[in-house]
Amino acid sequence: MAKKGKEKNTVNKAKHTKLMNRKKNKLKKEQETRKERLKAIVKLSQEKAKDN
């Protein structure tokens, strides 16, 4: 038999997926910024090594 009335848990699931997506996006951005910083640092160190 099918359930009657309001669907159970859909609101909580929607909130949870929204929050998890936010968390994933935040982690991706942090990883990208770390990679960019590392690239910049490596580039600077290589330039200094060439100068010396």
CHARMM internal coordinates of N, CA and C (Angstrom, degrees):
IC EDIT
DIST 1 N 1 CA 1.4526
DIST 1 CA 1 C 1.5370
ANGL 1 N 1 CA 1 C 110.09
DIST 1 C 2 N 1.3007
ANGL 1 CA 1 C 2 N 115.06
DIHE 1 N 1 CA 1 C 2 N 141.38
DIST 2 N 2 CA 1.4590
ANGL 1 C 2 N 2 CA 120.91
DIHE 1 CA 1 C 2 N 2 CA 179.43
DIST 2 CA 2 C 1.5193
ANGL 2 N 2 CA 2 C 110.11
DIHE 1 C 2 N 2 CA 2 C -76.80
DIST 2 C 3 N 1.3229
ANGL 2 CA 2 C 3 N 113.75
DIHE 2 N 2 CA 2 C 3 N 152.71
DIST 3 N 3 CA 1.4661
ANGL 2 C 3 N 3 CA 118.59
DIHE 2 CA 2 C 3 N 3 CA 177.98
DIST 3 CA 3 C 1.5177
ANGL 3 N 3 CA 3 C 109.39
DIHE 2 C 3 N 3 CA 3 C -73.73
DIST 3 C 4 N 1.3122
ANGL 3 CA 3 C 4 N 115.33
DIHE 3 N 3 CA 3 C 4 N 147.94
DIST 4 N 4 CA 1.4578
ANGL 3 C 4 N 4 CA 120.20
DIHE 3 CA 3 C 4 N 4 CA 176.55
DIST 4 CA 4 C 1.5204
ANGL 4 N 4 CA 4 C 109.18
DIHE 3 C 4 N 4 CA 4 C -108.88
DIST 4 C 5 N 1.3149
ANGL 4 CA 4 C 5 N 116.18
DIHE 4 N 4 CA 4 C 5 N 150.88
DIST 5 N 5 CA 1.4520
ANGL 4 C 5 N 5 CA 120.49
DIHE 4 CA 4 C 5 N 5 CA 175.91
DIST 5 CA 5 C 1.5245
ANGL 5 N 5 CA 5 C 113.04
DIHE 4 C 5 N 5 CA 5 C 89.17
DIST 5 C 6 N 1.3132
ANGL 5 CA 5 C 6 N 114.37
DIHE 5 N 5 CA 5 C 6 N -156.29
DIST 6 N 6 CA 1.4610
ANGL 5 C 6 N 6 CA 121.90
DIHE 5 CA 5 C 6 N 6 CA -174.81
DIST 6 CA 6 C 1.5344
ANGL 6 N 6 CA 6 C 110.77
DIHE 5 C 6 N 6 CA 6 C -69.47
DIST 6 C 7 N 1.3490
ANGL 6 CA 6 C 7 N 115.18
DIHE 6 N 6 CA 6 C 7 N 141.41
DIST 7 N 7 CA 1.4569
ANGL 6 C 7 N 7 CA 119.01
DIHE 6 CA 6 C 7 N 7 CA 176.67
DIST 7 CA 7 C 1.5252
ANGL 7 N 7 CA 7 C 109.55
DIHE 6 C 7 N 7 CA 7 C -69.34
DIST 7 C 8 N 1.2996
ANGL 7 CA 7 C 8 N 114.89
DIHE 7 N 7 CA 7 C 8 N 142.79
DIST 8 N 8 CA 1.4532
ANGL 7 C 8 N 8 CA 120.72
DIHE 7 CA 7 C 8 N 8 CA -176.25
DIST 8 CA 8 C 1.5319
ANGL 8 N 8 CA 8 C 110.59
DIHE 7 C 8 N 8 CA 8 C -88.66
DIST 8 C 9 N 1.3133
ANGL 8 CA 8 C 9 N 116.04
DIHE 8 N 8 CA 8 C 9 N 138.41
DIST 9 N 9 CA 1.4691
ANGL 8 C 9 N 9 CA 123.39
DIHE 8 CA 8 C 9 N 9 CA 170.02
DIST 9 CA 9 C 1.5307
ANGL 9 N 9 CA 9 C 116.51
DIHE 8 C 9 N 9 CA 9 C 71.17
DIST 9 C 10 N 1.3020
ANGL 9 CA 9 C 10 N 120.79
DIHE 9 N 9 CA 9 C 10 N 1.97
DIST 10 N 10 CA 1.4708
ANGL 9 C 10 N 10 CA 119.10
DIHE 9 CA 9 C 10 N 10 CA -176.22
DIST 10 CA 10 C 1.5141
ANGL 10 N 10 CA 10 C 111.81
DIHE 9 C 10 N 10 CA 10 C -67.30
DIST 10 C 11 N 1.3222
ANGL 10 CA 10 C 11 N 118.11
DIHE 10 N 10 CA 10 C 11 N -35.51
DIST 11 N 11 CA 1.4649
ANGL 10 C 11 N 11 CA 121.00
DIHE 10 CA 10 C 11 N 11 CA -179.00
DIST 11 CA 11 C 1.5242
ANGL 11 N 11 CA 11 C 110.38
DIHE 10 C 11 N 11 CA 11 C -67.03
DIST 11 C 12 N 1.3205
ANGL 11 CA 11 C 12 N 116.18
DIHE 11 N 11 CA 11 C 12 N -45.60
DIST 12 N 12 CA 1.4641
ANGL 11 C 12 N 12 CA 119.71
DIHE 11 CA 11 C 12 N 12 CA -179.82
DIST 12 CA 12 C 1.5198
ANGL 12 N 12 CA 12 C 111.28
DIHE 11 C 12 N 12 CA 12 C -64.20
DIST 12 C 13 N 1.3207
ANGL 12 CA 12 C 13 N 117.16
DIHE 12 N 12 CA 12 C 13 N -39.52
DIST 13 N 13 CA 1.4583
ANGL 12 C 13 N 13 CA 120.85
DIHE 12 CA 12 C 13 N 13 CA 179.86
DIST 13 CA 13 C 1.5203
ANGL 13 N 13 CA 13 C 110.24
DIHE 12 C 13 N 13 CA 13 C -64.24
DIST 13 C 14 N 1.3326
ANGL 13 CA 13 C 14 N 116.54
DIHE 13 N 13 CA 13 C 14 N -41.70
DIST 14 N 14 CA 1.4641
ANGL 13 C 14 N 14 CA 120.55
DIHE 13 CA 13 C 14 N 14 CA 179.66
DIST 14 CA 14 C 1.5333
ANGL 14 N 14 CA 14 C 110.26
DIHE 13 C 14 N 14 CA 14 C -63.16
DIST 14 C 15 N 1.3217
ANGL 14 CA 14 C 15 N 116.79
DIHE 14 N 14 CA 14 C 15 N -44.07
DIST 15 N 15 CA 1.4668
ANGL 14 C 15 N 15 CA 120.42
DIHE 14 CA 14 C 15 N 15 CA 178.88
DIST 15 CA 15 C 1.5158
ANGL 15 N 15 CA 15 C 110.43
DIHE 14 C 15 N 15 CA 15 C -63.23
DIST 15 C 16 N 1.3036
ANGL 15 CA 15 C 16 N 115.62
DIHE 15 N 15 CA 15 C 16 N -42.41
DIST 16 N 16 CA 1.4555
ANGL 15 C 16 N 16 CA 120.27
DIHE 15 CA 15 C 16 N 16 CA -177.91
DIST 16 CA 16 C 1.5253
ANGL 16 N 16 CA 16 C 111.17
DIHE 15 C 16 N 16 CA 16 C -63.42
DIST 16 C 17 N 1.3319
ANGL 16 CA 16 C 17 N 116.66
DIHE 16 N 16 CA 16 C 17 N -45.84
DIST 17 N 17 CA 1.4645
ANGL 16 C 17 N 17 CA 118.96
DIHE 16 CA 16 C 17 N 17 CA -179.78
DIST 17 CA 17 C 1.5257
ANGL 17 N 17 CA 17 C 110.50
DIHE 16 C 17 N 17 CA 17 C -64.81
DIST 17 C 18 N 1.3269
ANGL 17 CA 17 C 18 N 116.77
DIHE 17 N 17 CA 17 C 18 N -37.49
DIST 18 N 18 CA 1.4634
ANGL 17 C 18 N 18 CA 120.67
DIHE 17 CA 17 C 18 N 18 CA 178.27
DIST 18 CA 18 C 1.5325
ANGL 18 N 18 CA 18 C 110.45
DIHE 17 C 18 N 18 CA 18 C -61.30
DIST 18 C 19 N 1.3290
ANGL 18 CA 18 C 19 N 115.63
DIHE 18 N 18 CA 18 C 19 N -46.27
DIST 19 N 19 CA 1.4584
ANGL 18 C 19 N 19 CA 119.72
DIHE 18 CA 18 C 19 N 19 CA -179.75
DIST 19 CA 19 C 1.5219
ANGL 19 N 19 CA 19 C 111.76
DIHE 18 C 19 N 19 CA 19 C -66.68
DIST 19 C 20 N 1.3159
ANGL 19 CA 19 C 20 N 116.65
DIHE 19 N 19 CA 19 C 20 N -39.53
DIST 20 N 20 CA 1.4633
ANGL 19 C 20 N 20 CA 119.82
DIHE 19 CA 19 C 20 N 20 CA 179.49
DIST 20 CA 20 C 1.5229
ANGL 20 N 20 CA 20 C 110.74
DIHE 19 C 20 N 20 CA 20 C -66.15
DIST 20 C 21 N 1.3293
ANGL 20 CA 20 C 21 N 117.58
DIHE 20 N 20 CA 20 C 21 N -38.05
DIST 21 N 21 CA 1.4595
ANGL 20 C 21 N 21 CA 120.99
DIHE 20 CA 20 C 21 N 21 CA 177.03
DIST 21 CA 21 C 1.5272
ANGL 21 N 21 CA 21 C 110.52
DIHE 20 C 21 N 21 CA 21 C -64.28
DIST 21 C 22 N 1.3273
ANGL 21 CA 21 C 22 N 116.19
DIHE 21 N 21 CA 21 C 22 N -40.61
DIST 22 N 22 CA 1.4637
ANGL 21 C 22 N 22 CA 119.96
DIHE 21 CA 21 C 22 N 22 CA 177.00
DIST 22 CA 22 C 1.5203
ANGL 22 N 22 CA 22 C 110.21
DIHE 21 C 22 N 22 CA 22 C -59.72
DIST 22 C 23 N 1.3361
ANGL 22 CA 22 C 23 N 115.39
DIHE 22 N 22 CA 22 C 23 N -45.26
DIST 23 N 23 CA 1.4606
ANGL 22 C 23 N 23 CA 120.82
DIHE 22 CA 22 C 23 N 23 CA -178.70
DIST 23 CA 23 C 1.5253
ANGL 23 N 23 CA 23 C 110.85
DIHE 22 C 23 N 23 CA 23 C -62.05
DIST 23 C 24 N 1.3407
ANGL 23 CA 23 C 24 N 116.94
DIHE 23 N 23 CA 23 C 24 N -44.65
DIST 24 N 24 CA 1.4570
ANGL 23 C 24 N 24 CA 121.24
DIHE 23 CA 23 C 24 N 24 CA 179.40
DIST 24 CA 24 C 1.5236
ANGL 24 N 24 CA 24 C 110.96
DIHE 23 C 24 N 24 CA 24 C -61.55
DIST 24 C 25 N 1.3393
ANGL 24 CA 24 C 25 N 116.59
DIHE 24 N 24 CA 24 C 25 N -45.06
DIST 25 N 25 CA 1.4632
ANGL 24 C 25 N 25 CA 120.88
DIHE 24 CA 24 C 25 N 25 CA 179.82
DIST 25 CA 25 C 1.5228
ANGL 25 N 25 CA 25 C 111.17
DIHE 24 C 25 N 25 CA 25 C -62.35
DIST 25 C 26 N 1.3201
ANGL 25 CA 25 C 26 N 115.95
DIHE 25 N 25 CA 25 C 26 N -40.91
DIST 26 N 26 CA 1.4617
ANGL 25 C 26 N 26 CA 120.43
DIHE 25 CA 25 C 26 N 26 CA 179.58
DIST 26 CA 26 C 1.5263
ANGL 26 N 26 CA 26 C 110.34
DIHE 25 C 26 N 26 CA 26 C -62.42
DIST 26 C 27 N 1.3313
ANGL 26 CA 26 C 27 N 116.80
DIHE 26 N 26 CA 26 C 27 N -44.93
DIST 27 N 27 CA 1.4549
ANGL 26 C 27 N 27 CA 120.54
DIHE 26 CA 26 C 27 N 27 CA 179.85
DIST 27 CA 27 C 1.5231
ANGL 27 N 27 CA 27 C 111.60
DIHE 26 C 27 N 27 CA 27 C -63.72
DIST 27 C 28 N 1.3431
ANGL 27 CA 27 C 28 N 116.74
DIHE 27 N 27 CA 27 C 28 N -40.16
DIST 28 N 28 CA 1.4666
ANGL 27 C 28 N 28 CA 120.17
DIHE 27 CA 27 C 28 N 28 CA 178.11
DIST 28 CA 28 C 1.5216
ANGL 28 N 28 CA 28 C 110.86
DIHE 27 C 28 N 28 CA 28 C -62.38
DIST 28 C 29 N 1.3294
ANGL 28 CA 28 C 29 N 116.78
DIHE 28 N 28 CA 28 C 29 N -44.21
DIST 29 N 29 CA 1.4606
ANGL 28 C 29 N 29 CA 120.58
DIHE 28 CA 28 C 29 N 29 CA 179.58
DIST 29 CA 29 C 1.5204
ANGL 29 N 29 CA 29 C 111.05
DIHE 28 C 29 N 29 CA 29 C -62.36
DIST 29 C 30 N 1.3361
ANGL 29 CA 29 C 30 N 116.27
DIHE 29 N 29 CA 29 C 30 N -42.38
DIST 30 N 30 CA 1.4587
ANGL 29 C 30 N 30 CA 119.88
DIHE 29 CA 29 C 30 N 30 CA 179.66
DIST 30 CA 30 C 1.5216
ANGL 30 N 30 CA 30 C 110.89
DIHE 29 C 30 N 30 CA 30 C -62.97
DIST 30 C 31 N 1.3215
ANGL 30 CA 30 C 31 N 117.25
DIHE 30 N 30 CA 30 C 31 N -41.83
DIST 31 N 31 CA 1.4603
ANGL 30 C 31 N 31 CA 120.73
DIHE 30 CA 30 C 31 N 31 CA 178.95
DIST 31 CA 31 C 1.5246
ANGL 31 N 31 CA 31 C 110.79
DIHE 30 C 31 N 31 CA 31 C -63.93
DIST 31 C 32 N 1.3321
ANGL 31 CA 31 C 32 N 117.08
DIHE 31 N 31 CA 31 C 32 N -41.73
DIST 32 N 32 CA 1.4632
ANGL 31 C 32 N 32 CA 120.72
DIHE 31 CA 31 C 32 N 32 CA 179.13
DIST 32 CA 32 C 1.5193
ANGL 32 N 32 CA 32 C 110.93
DIHE 31 C 32 N 32 CA 32 C -63.43
DIST 32 C 33 N 1.3263
ANGL 32 CA 32 C 33 N 117.26
DIHE 32 N 32 CA 32 C 33 N -43.56
DIST 33 N 33 CA 1.4608
ANGL 32 C 33 N 33 CA 119.99
DIHE 32 CA 32 C 33 N 33 CA -179.59
DIST 33 CA 33 C 1.5193
ANGL 33 N 33 CA 33 C 110.73
DIHE 32 C 33 N 33 CA 33 C -65.93
DIST 33 C 34 N 1.3378
ANGL 33 CA 33 C 34 N 117.02
DIHE 33 N 33 CA 33 C 34 N -37.53
DIST 34 N 34 CA 1.4680
ANGL 33 C 34 N 34 CA 119.92
DIHE 33 CA 33 C 34 N 34 CA 176.73
DIST 34 CA 34 C 1.5174
ANGL 34 N 34 CA 34 C 110.84
DIHE 33 C 34 N 34 CA 34 C -62.17
DIST 34 C 35 N 1.3339
ANGL 34 CA 34 C 35 N 115.86
DIHE 34 N 34 CA 34 C 35 N -44.10
DIST 35 N 35 CA 1.4622
ANGL 34 C 35 N 35 CA 119.73
DIHE 34 CA 34 C 35 N 35 CA 179.55
DIST 35 CA 35 C 1.5193
ANGL 35 N 35 CA 35 C 110.73
DIHE 34 C 35 N 35 CA 35 C -61.37
DIST 35 C 36 N 1.3402
ANGL 35 CA 35 C 36 N 116.56
DIHE 35 N 35 CA 35 C 36 N -43.22
DIST 36 N 36 CA 1.4622
ANGL 35 C 36 N 36 CA 120.41
DIHE 35 CA 35 C 36 N 36 CA 179.55
DIST 36 CA 36 C 1.5189
ANGL 36 N 36 CA 36 C 111.18
DIHE 35 C 36 N 36 CA 36 C -62.48
DIST 36 C 37 N 1.3318
ANGL 36 CA 36 C 37 N 116.40
DIHE 36 N 36 CA 36 C 37 N -43.40
DIST 37 N 37 CA 1.4641
ANGL 36 C 37 N 37 CA 120.15
DIHE 36 CA 36 C 37 N 37 CA 179.05
DIST 37 CA 37 C 1.5232
ANGL 37 N 37 CA 37 C 111.02
DIHE 36 C 37 N 37 CA 37 C -62.40
DIST 37 C 38 N 1.3325
ANGL 37 CA 37 C 38 N 115.24
DIHE 37 N 37 CA 37 C 38 N -44.30
DIST 38 N 38 CA 1.4635
ANGL 37 C 38 N 38 CA 119.09
DIHE 37 CA 37 C 38 N 38 CA 179.14
DIST 38 CA 38 C 1.5240
ANGL 38 N 38 CA 38 C 111.47
DIHE 37 C 38 N 38 CA 38 C -61.30
DIST 38 C 39 N 1.3285
ANGL 38 CA 38 C 39 N 116.47
DIHE 38 N 38 CA 38 C 39 N -42.42
DIST 39 N 39 CA 1.4620
ANGL 38 C 39 N 39 CA 120.30
DIHE 38 CA 38 C 39 N 39 CA 178.58
DIST 39 CA 39 C 1.5234
ANGL 39 N 39 CA 39 C 110.30
DIHE 38 C 39 N 39 CA 39 C -60.25
DIST 39 C 40 N 1.3290
ANGL 39 CA 39 C 40 N 116.60
DIHE 39 N 39 CA 39 C 40 N -42.80
DIST 40 N 40 CA 1.4608
ANGL 39 C 40 N 40 CA 120.78
DIHE 39 CA 39 C 40 N 40 CA -179.63
DIST 40 CA 40 C 1.5268
ANGL 40 N 40 CA 40 C 110.46
DIHE 39 C 40 N 40 CA 40 C -64.26
DIST 40 C 41 N 1.3234
ANGL 40 CA 40 C 41 N 116.67
DIHE 40 N 40 CA 40 C 41 N -42.88
DIST 41 N 41 CA 1.4636
ANGL 40 C 41 N 41 CA 120.94
DIHE 40 CA 40 C 41 N 41 CA 179.99
DIST 41 CA 41 C 1.5239
ANGL 41 N 41 CA 41 C 110.31
DIHE 40 C 41 N 41 CA 41 C -64.49
DIST 41 C 42 N 1.3184
ANGL 41 CA 41 C 42 N 116.73
DIHE 41 N 41 CA 41 C 42 N -44.13
DIST 42 N 42 CA 1.4606
ANGL 41 C 42 N 42 CA 120.80
DIHE 41 CA 41 C 42 N 42 CA 179.60
DIST 42 CA 42 C 1.5221
ANGL 42 N 42 CA 42 C 110.74
DIHE 41 C 42 N 42 CA 42 C -62.52
DIST 42 C 43 N 1.3227
ANGL 42 CA 42 C 43 N 115.61
DIHE 42 N 42 CA 42 C 43 N -41.64
DIST 43 N 43 CA 1.4621
ANGL 42 C 43 N 43 CA 120.27
DIHE 42 CA 42 C 43 N 43 CA 179.82
DIST 43 CA 43 C 1.5297
ANGL 43 N 43 CA 43 C 110.59
DIHE 42 C 43 N 43 CA 43 C -62.04
DIST 43 C 44 N 1.3397
ANGL 43 CA 43 C 44 N 115.81
DIHE 43 N 43 CA 43 C 44 N -45.41
DIST 44 N 44 CA 1.4588
ANGL 43 C 44 N 44 CA 119.51
DIHE 43 CA 43 C 44 N 44 CA 178.49
DIST 44 CA 44 C 1.5182
ANGL 44 N 44 CA 44 C 111.57
DIHE 43 C 44 N 44 CA 44 C -61.92
DIST 44 C 45 N 1.3169
ANGL 44 CA 44 C 45 N 116.62
DIHE 44 N 44 CA 44 C 45 N -43.42
DIST 45 N 45 CA 1.4704
ANGL 44 C 45 N 45 CA 119.21
DIHE 44 CA 44 C 45 N 45 CA -179.19
DIST 45 CA 45 C 1.5149
ANGL 45 N 45 CA 45 C 111.74
DIHE 44 C 45 N 45 CA 45 C -65.92
DIST 45 C 46 N 1.3229
ANGL 45 CA 45 C 46 N 117.14
DIHE 45 N 45 CA 45 C 46 N -35.71
DIST 46 N 46 CA 1.4622
ANGL 45 C 46 N 46 CA 120.36
DIHE 45 CA 45 C 46 N 46 CA 177.22
DIST 46 CA 46 C 1.5250
ANGL 46 N 46 CA 46 C 110.97
DIHE 45 C 46 N 46 CA 46 C -67.18
DIST 46 C 47 N 1.3273
ANGL 46 CA 46 C 47 N 117.59
DIHE 46 N 46 CA 46 C 47 N -40.21
DIST 47 N 47 CA 1.4544
ANGL 46 C 47 N 47 CA 121.23
DIHE 46 CA 46 C 47 N 47 CA 177.61
DIST 47 CA 47 C 1.5194
ANGL 47 N 47 CA 47 C 111.56
DIHE 46 C 47 N 47 CA 47 C -63.71
DIST 47 C 48 N 1.3395
ANGL 47 CA 47 C 48 N 115.76
DIHE 47 N 47 CA 47 C 48 N -41.22
DIST 48 N 48 CA 1.4726
ANGL 47 C 48 N 48 CA 119.86
DIHE 47 CA 47 C 48 N 48 CA 178.25
DIST 48 CA 48 C 1.5193
ANGL 48 N 48 CA 48 C 110.45
DIHE 47 C 48 N 48 CA 48 C -65.51
DIST 48 C 49 N 1.3309
ANGL 48 CA 48 C 49 N 116.62
DIHE 48 N 48 CA 48 C 49 N -37.86
DIST 49 N 49 CA 1.4649
ANGL 48 C 49 N 49 CA 120.77
DIHE 48 CA 48 C 49 N 49 CA 179.10
DIST 49 CA 49 C 1.5200
ANGL 49 N 49 CA 49 C 110.54
DIHE 48 C 49 N 49 CA 49 C -65.63
DIST 49 C 50 N 1.3177
ANGL 49 CA 49 C 50 N 117.64
DIHE 49 N 49 CA 49 C 50 N -36.88
DIST 50 N 50 CA 1.4556
ANGL 49 C 50 N 50 CA 121.28
DIHE 49 CA 49 C 50 N 50 CA 178.82
DIST 50 CA 50 C 1.5293
ANGL 50 N 50 CA 50 C 110.54
DIHE 49 C 50 N 50 CA 50 C -68.64
DIST 50 C 51 N 1.3317
ANGL 50 CA 50 C 51 N 116.55
DIHE 50 N 50 CA 50 C 51 N -37.62
DIST 51 N 51 CA 1.4646
ANGL 50 C 51 N 51 CA 120.56
DIHE 50 CA 50 C 51 N 51 CA 180.00
DIST 51 CA 51 C 1.5144
ANGL 51 N 51 CA 51 C 111.78
DIHE 50 C 51 N 51 CA 51 C -66.50
DIST 51 C 52 N 1.2996
ANGL 51 CA 51 C 52 N 116.57
DIHE 51 N 51 CA 51 C 52 N -35.47
DIST 52 N 52 CA 1.4772
ANGL 51 C 52 N 52 CA 120.12
DIHE 51 CA 51 C 52 N 52 CA -177.79
DIST 52 CA 52 C 1.4635
ANGL 52 N 52 CA 52 C 108.94
DIHE 51 C 52 N 52 CA 52 C -79.19
END
COOR INIT
IC SEED 1 N 1 CA 1 C
IC BUILD
